[in-house]
């Protein structure tokens, strides 16, 4: 197993800085994420790890997530606007792997936390919370395991999903034609 070369830097400190988002893990394995359209090479051979420069670049990119980015889930009840704090987009062989999440507000201005996963084919809007892993008062949920599958469309750093069926966390139908849009482009 190859050792990581951090050129005298404290690896724990570098990773604590970079751990502000899920982006580091994606970027360290050559996945374009957080608005970074370049690839960060994970090494030149089996078992190699990212260089100190690649780790620091990932840390700076992860720290800037959310600046200038926007997202909205549009429902019959109104708009759930949010700012993506996690934007992971990778397209390989025509298949999109997308993970987007961030805090926002519901149509009444109350806090929400929006999460979209193309891998899990799931959309969740946590009501009354504004951060990941917080216990939501209630949720609006949609996707293949709850309502019906949806298709994620990626165009550069823009992600769109239409015709999403949402239900409450008690299973009651909420909206049969919601839409999701997010701009994960570079900070502006």
N, C-alpha and C positions, 0 to 999 in steps of 0.2 A: 504494500500500500504506500503510495507516495505521500510525503509530508507537504503540508501547505506552506508556501513561502510567503511570509508577511513582512519580510525585510525589516525585522526588528520591531514591528508594531504588535500591539497587544490584540490578539484575535478576538478576545471577549469584548473589548471596547468597540472594535470595528463592527462586530455583529450586533451589539446593543444599539448602535446608531442606526444600522440598516434594518433592524427588526421592526421598525415602525410600520411596515406594511408587508403583505405577503409577496410583494414584488421581488425581493431579493432572491427568494428561493426559485422563482420562475426565471429570473434573469441569469442566475448562476448556472443554469442548465440550458443556456442558449435560447431561451424563450423571450420573444419580444413582449415587454410588459411596461406598464406605467407610462405609456406614451413614448417609450424609447423604441425607435424603429430599427435600431441596430442590434446585432446579436453580440452577446458577451460570451466568448468562448470559454468553455469549462476546462480546457486543458488540451494538451497535444496527444495524449495517449490514455489508455485504460487506467483508471484510478487517479488521474491527475485532477487537481482542483483549481479553482479560479485563482488568478494572481491577485496580489494586494491591490493593484491598480483597478482590476475588474471589480473587486469587492467594494472599494471606495467609490467607484463610479456608480455601482448599484445603490450604495448608501445615499449618495447625493440625489439620484433619481427617485428613490423611494421617499426621501424626505420632501420632495417637491410635489408629490402626488396630491391632487385636489386643486392645485392652483390653476384657475381658469377652466377647469373641467365642469361639465354639467350633465344632469340626467333628469328624466321625468318618466313617471308611469302615469299614463292618462286613462282615467276610468269614467264611467257615467256619473260618478259622484264628484269628480273633479281631478285636479292635478296633484300628484305626489312628487314634488320637486326635491332633488337631492344632489349632493356633490360627491362624486366617486372618490373615496379615499383608497380604494383598491381597484386597480384596472389591470387585469391580466388578459391579454389577447394573444393567441397563437393559432395560426392557420397552417396546416400541413396536409398536403394531398387533397385540398378542397374541404377538409374537415376543420371546423372552428372549435377551439377550446377557449371558452370565455368565462372569466370570473370577475364580476363587478360588484362592488358594495360601497355604501356610504350613507352618512346621515342626511336628513332633510326634514321636510315638513309636509303635513297632510293639507287638504283643502282649507281646513280651519286654522292652520298655522301651528298645530301641535307637532311635537317631534315624532319622527319615524326613522327607521333604519331599513334601507332597501338592499336586497341581496339577489343577484342573478347568477345562476350557474348553468352553463350549457351542458357540462358533463352530467350533472344531476337532473337536467331539464327541469329546473325549479326556479320559481320567483317567489320571494317572501318579502312582505312589508311588515316589519315589526312596529306596532303602534305604541306610542308612549315612551319610546326609547330612542336614543341618538348615538348609540355605539354598538359595536359587535359584542356578542356574548352576553349582552344584558337581557334580563328576563322581560319580555314584552307583555304588556297588559293583554293584548290580543294580536292576532296576525291575520293578514290577507295572504293567501297562498294559492299558487297555481303551478301547473306542470304535470308531467306524465303520471306521477304517483298520487296526485290529488284530484285533478280535474281532467285535463287532456294534454297530450304533448304539444309543444310549440317548436317553431323553427327560428333559430338565431341567424340573422343576416349581418355579416361583417363587411364593411367597406372602409379599408384603411384602419383608422382608429375610432370609427363610428360603428355603433352596434344598435341594431333595431330588431324588435320582435313585435309582431302584430297578432291579432286574434287570440289573445291570451284569455283563458277562462280562469277567473279568480273566485275563490270561495273564502268564507270566514274560517277561523280555526275550529269552529263548531260544525263545519261541513255545509253550512247554508250557502247557496249561490250568492255571489256578490256582483260580478260583472262577467258577461260572456264574450266581450270584445274589447278588452283592455289592450293597451300598447305600451311598449318600453322603448326608450331611446336614451343613449348615453354617448357623450363625446369624451373619449379617453385620449384625445390628442395632446401634444406637448403643451406645457404651460405657456400661456400667452401673456 
